[in-house]
Amino acid sequence: MQLEWLEDFIELTRTRSLSRAAENRCVTHPAFGRRIRALEEWVGTPLIERTQPVSLTPCGALFLDAATQSLELLTAVRAQFKGGPLSRDEPVRIATGRTLACDFFPDWYESLHPQLGSFAVSLLTSGAQEAISRLSAGEVDLLLSFSSPLTQSLIDPQRFDSRVLAKEQLLPVSAPDAQGQPRQQIAAGSNALSIPWLAFSPSLALRGVLAQHLERLPQRLALRMVYQADSYDAILEMAKRGKGLAWLPQMVVNDALASGELLIAGGAEFCVSFDVSLHRLRDNQSEMVMKIWEALAAFETLPPSS
């Protein structure tokens, strides 16, 4: 299989015309047709319907995705090699969650600039367990995560170095009612009917943090799960619509609290403290990773997000 066949196929899907695609690819119509047939023989199934205009078969539509992604990846790698030996410009690969990527990483990255200047980063977002697996396998250089029972159980201190970057809190929040009070209010010793609860999916690291805290309360809260999501932002939106009580990271709810869209729905005993931490494989001694680690030693923690 030749890369030019993939380029031919992509151009054909763009023009929907064998003759126009052949012209754009600077080959004769018959030669272009032979290259498309050769690609179909390599794949093992027809990719196009030879109609006017040309259309894709179901397999062709699927193959178009693969062809496009493959060419983009190979082109990017080739361009990187053309730029010369990889050194400081090689991106530091960081695995993290979507919330930390949006609400924490930008400020933390900028905080390193006085010591390190600007440096290239490749940020990969996923669920907590997948991110930890990427770090363990050496697929990323650093893991930026909420500290939780999951990270504590899977990140072996014999293999990994860890550093606390910030202190955070899970805050119980609720939309206001007509009187400007939390629509779902929790209080110690309350005998109220069960409270509608917007819960974390199992894939979210903070699910375990919250569960441990609730188990330690002297009196069990009567919570009735009405919604569950693997996105803190999705839970935030439902909370703002008054659909239930939610515990959310302070960095996620700051704006909604400031605007009055959400209110704190319980006392200090219902707020849950946790850390934002950075982890690396101890064997990873790459130059930029070590510079980041040394820069972090200059200050123990950053202030909580605001």
N, C-alpha and C positions, 0 to 999 in steps of 0.2 A: 504494500500500500504506500502511495506517495502523498506527501503533504499537499501537492498541487491539486490532487483529486478532491481533497476537502475544500480547498479554496474554490475550485470549480463548482462544487456542489452548493456551497454557500452563495456564490454569485448567481447560480441558476435559481435558487429559492428566492433571491431578491428580485430578479428580472422576470421570472416565470416564462422565459423564452429561451430556447436552445440557441437560436441564431444570435440574439442580442447578448446572451451570456458569453458565447464563443467570441463575439467581436470584442467585448470588454476584456476578455482574458487573452486577446491577441493570438488566437488559434483559429484554424478553419472549423467550420461547422461540423464536418465529418470527424475531425480529430477530437473535437470537444465531446461529441456523442460517444466516441470510443472510450474516452476517459471516464465518462459517467457510467457507461456499462461496466468498465473494469472495476469501478468502485462498488457497484451493485454486486458484482461477482465476488469481490472480497468480503463484503458484508454478508452475502448469502441470501439476499432477498431484494425484490424491487423497491426502489426508494422514491420513484416518481411515476406519475401517470402521464404518458406522452400525449397530452391533450393540448388544446389551445384555449387559454394559456395552460402551461404546465402546472400540474398540482402534485402535492406530496401524498404518498401512501401513508397509512398510519405508522408504518415502520420508518418511513422517511422523516416524518415529523419528529419522532423520537430521536432518530440519528442526527437531525439538525442540531439539537441541543448539545449532544456529545461532541459533534464536530466543532461547533462554535467555541465551547469551553476549552477543548483541547488546543485549538489554534491560539486562543487568547493566552492560555498558560504557557505554551511553548514560545510565543512571541515575547511575553514578559520576561521569561528566563533568558532568552537570547539577548534581549536588550540589556539585561542586567550584566551578562557576561561581556557584552561589547563595551560597557562602561569601565572595564578594567577589573583588577582583583578586588574582591569584596573585603572591606575592612570596616571602618567606622560607619559606612553607609549601609552595611548589611542590617536589615531591620531587626530589632529586638522583638521576639515573638512573645506576646503576652496573652494568656487565656484569662477570661473573666466573664462575668454575667452582664446581661444587657443593662441593668440598672447602674452598676458600677461603671460600665463603659460610658454611660451618658452623664451621670450625676457626680461621679468622683474622679474618674481618670483625668479629664481635661485639667482640672486645678492641680492635681497631684503631679502631672507631667510638667506643667509650667513651673511648679515649685522646684524642680530639679534643674531648671535652666541656669540659675546663677552659678551652679557648680559645674554643670556638664555642657551647657549650651543646648542647641537643638539637636536631636538625634532621631533616626528613623525607627518607627515602631510599626509592627503588624499586630493588630488587635483582633483576637478571635473570641467571639461570644458563644456561650452554650450554657447548658445546665451545669450544676456544681460537679456532679459525678463525672461527666464527660470532660470537664476542664481539668479535674484532678488526674484523670487517666492520661490526658495529653501531656501533662507535666511529667508524670511517672514514665511515660514512654519516650521522653526527650523530644516530643514534637513541638514543644514551646519552651522558652527560656524561663519565664516567670508565670506565676499564678497570682492574680489579684482576686481576693475572695472575702466574703463575710466569714468570720470564724464561727463554726457551728459544730455540733456533735459529729456531723458527717466529715468535715475537714479534719477534726481532731482524731477520728478513727482511721482515716485513710492516709494522712500525711505522717509518715514515720519520721520522728526526729533524728533517727540514725542516718537517714538518707537525705533529708531536706533541712535547709536553713529557713527560718521564718522570722518575720519582723512585723510588729504591730505598727500600722501607719496612722490609724485614727480610732477614736472611740465613737460609737454610734448608739442609737436607741431605737427600739421598736415602740411606737407610740400608739395607744388605742384611740381611734378617731371615728367620728360620726358626723354626718351632715346635720345642720341645725334644724330644729322644728320651727313652727310659726312664732314661738315665744323667744327664739334665739338661744334655746338650750339644745344640748346634744339629743338627737332623735333616739339614739340607743345609748343609754347611760349605764355604766357599771359602777358598783360600789361594794365595798367589803360588807358581807353579811346580808346582801340584798336577797330577798325572796321573790323577786320579780319573775314573771314568766320567762321562758327561754328567749334569748336574744338572738335575732337573725345575725349570722356571722359570715363574713366574706373571708374564706380560708385560703391558705397556701396549698398548692399542689405538692405532692411528695418530692418532685424534682427541685424545689426551691430550698436552698441551704437553710434559710431562716425558719422553715417549718419546725425543724428539730429544736432550734433555740427557743421558739415560742412554746412548744410543747413542754419542754423541761421547766420553763418558768410557770406555766399554768399548773403543772403537777405539784409544784412546791407551794402554791397558795394554800392558806389554811382552810379555805372553803372553796369547793369546786364551783366554777361558774356554769350557769345553765346556758350553754351556747348551742344554737341550732344552725348547722351549716346550710346556707341557702345558695352559695355560689363558691366555686373553687377555680383558681386559675394559676398558670405557671408564669405569670407576669405581674410584677408589682404595679406597673402602670395600669393594667387592666383592672386590678382590684381597686386602685385609686379612683378610677372613673366610676365604678359601681358605687363606691363609698360616697362620692360627691353627689350621686343621684339619689342618695338616701336609701339604698337597698340593704344596708346592714352595717354592723360594726366591723372595723378592720384594724389590725395591727400592721403598721407600715413603717419602714425606715424613715427617720426624720428627714434625711436628704430628699426623700420622695414627696413628703407632705408639706415641706416648708412653705411653698408658694400657696397651697390651698389653705393652710392655717392663717397665713398673712392676709389673704383675701376674704376670709370668713366663710369660704365654701365648706370647710371642715372645722370641727372643734375637738379639743381633747375630751375624750369620753370617760376618763377614769383618773384616779389619783396616782401618786408616784409609785405605789405598790404594783400597779398594773403596767408600768413602763419597764421595758426589758433592755438591759445593756448588753452590748456585744462589740467585737472588734472588727475593723477592716484590716486585713493582713496581706502581706506579700510573701511568697514562698519561692524557693528555687532548689533544684537538685544540687546537692553539695559538690557533685562531680563537674558541674557546669562552671568552668573557669574562663568562659569567653570574656574578651577584654571589656566590652560594653556592659555586660551583666555585672562584672566585678566593680566597674566604676559606679554603676547605680547603687550597688550594695554598700560601697564605701561612702558614697554621698549620703545615703540614708543614716549612716552611723553618726553624721554630723548633727542630726536632730532626732530625738527619740520618737516623737509622734508629731503629726500635723494636727491642728485644731479640728474639732468636729466640723462637718460640712454645714454651711449656713447659706 
